[in-house]
Amino acid sequence: MERIFLSIILLSAAAGILALLLKGYFRFSKKQYRARTKCIVWVSLLVSMMLPFSINIKKSFTSALPSGAVSTQNQFTLIPGVMTEPAGFQIPENNWLTVLTWLWLGGTALILLTKLICYTIFSIRLKRQGEIVQDAPNKEDMQKICSRLGISKNIKLYRTKETDTPLLIGIFRPAVYLPENSMLPEQERLILFHELSHYKSHDLFIRFLLMVVTAVHWFNPVTYLISSELKVSMEEACDAEVLRQCGFEARKLYGKTVLETACRQKGGLPLVSAPFAADHSRLKVRCQRILSDDDTACRGKGFMVGACSLVAVLVVACALIPKPQVTADDQNVPSTSTQLRTEPAVTPDQLENWLFPVAGDLSITAPYGKNTFAFHKGLDVTRNGISGEEIHAAKSGVVVTANTAAHAYGNYVVIDHGDGYKTLYAHCQSLTVTEGQQVAQGETIAFVGSTGNSTGPHLHFEVQKNGKILDPTQIFPDLKELR
């Protein structure tokens, strides 16, 4: 889970910078872009903020494992002179990153739960208090507007005391609600055109995505800037859709309707709805646009392609960042004063064969060594994220630890192979050995799982010599090709 949180942090920071650049460009550019163009750009950025992933490079990495006895098939030669990091199999405790991760998760869950509860309560009240409109003129207006906009969905029309502003609500069962106040038939016709334009543009789905993104990135203030800009762009786009059908007198009536509705509105509305006049801070600019008969705003196709390409670059850049593995398998980054030492060279007759613990088409999800955030003491591998794969002893030895207690490493095994060598196998689904048991090379000792502080099924594998951590790829050179 820490990996996901760190990916979200990186993505949120990059998206925040891009959002500020876009905001500055829209504000100071001499060109006036259509509201729908802005919508597409902001939605592209919004979608990119929900794609925190990294790329795993796969390579076939197979070995035939024997049942019980030692095998010489698909084994690797131990390479002497590897770099070591003064550590040992110290089992780290939960650190500040774990605390921040749970704080982020708690905040996200709380915000989402609160918004969904408010939306549900508001929807129920609207449904209970609303009366379906049976007036022939209104029903005819709805049918004509739906036909003009190419809407085949049966959208119901209600009147209610529960809202001061007209709004469209309901992702799967959309309905338009009109307040119970006196409005001219021409005003209601303009309002219906506006609200149905929201449906045609799938704005309710966009607002739902917006709710999720603001909940996930609640710690980033720029997220709320994106939310504000997107909602304004959606309203302006629907205004433009209405005004294409209007002359100047109808524009004045539409502007008057927006002002009257904004003055009547008192309470807040749920995010997953499309109110007619919700943002009072942009009301003056909105009315100026309505009354302006200038339809020369640039469609901005070139800009839209460029901006969306920039968003795509952001996503790919974040995807190419190696997955930060700061979980139970990590320890503090060694200080600059820490000297990495090399094991003494050995003669060829001292070389011994090792067997990699997992067979199959493997991926390295977190390599050994210093990454963006910490020092990873081992190697994380997975076979297509599958649980239950057999884990075999890399060499013969004695099991010195077989821990199934609740721990950051989850279920893990430590084997002493003699000559100062030990290996650790962590996050196992279950163990098949006990402490003090003698095991042969290739013998099944556990199964791949996701216990402890883990985000998915994988094996965390460490090698130690004389109390110092070794890089597993020095023992298994073929693993370097998987990086």
Buried (B, 14 or more C-beta within 10 A) or exposed (E): BBBBBBBBBBBBEBBBEBBEEBBEBBEEEEEEBBBBBBBBBBBBBBBBBEEBEBEBEBEEBEBEBBEEEBBEEBBBEBBBEBBBBEBBBEBBEBBEBBEBBBEBBEBBEEBBEEBBEBBEEBBEBBBEBBEEBEEEEBEEBBEEBBEEBEBEEEBBBBBBEBBBBBBBBBEEEBBBBBBEEEBEEEBBBBBBBBBBBBBBBEBBEBBBBBBBBBBBBBBBEBBEBBBBBBBBBBBBBBBBBBBEEBEEEBBEBBBBBBBBBBEEBEEEBBBBBBBBBBBEEBBEEBBEBBEEEEEEBBEBEEBBEEBBEBBEEBBEEBBEBBBBBBBBBBBEEBEEEEEEEEBEEEEEEEEBBBBBBBBBEBBBBBBBBEBEBBBBBBBBBBBEEEBEBBBBBBBBBBBBBBBEEEBBBBBBBBBBBEEEBBBBBBBBBEBBBEEEBEBBBBBBBBBBBBBBBBBBBBBBBBBBBEEBBBBBBBBBEEBEEBE
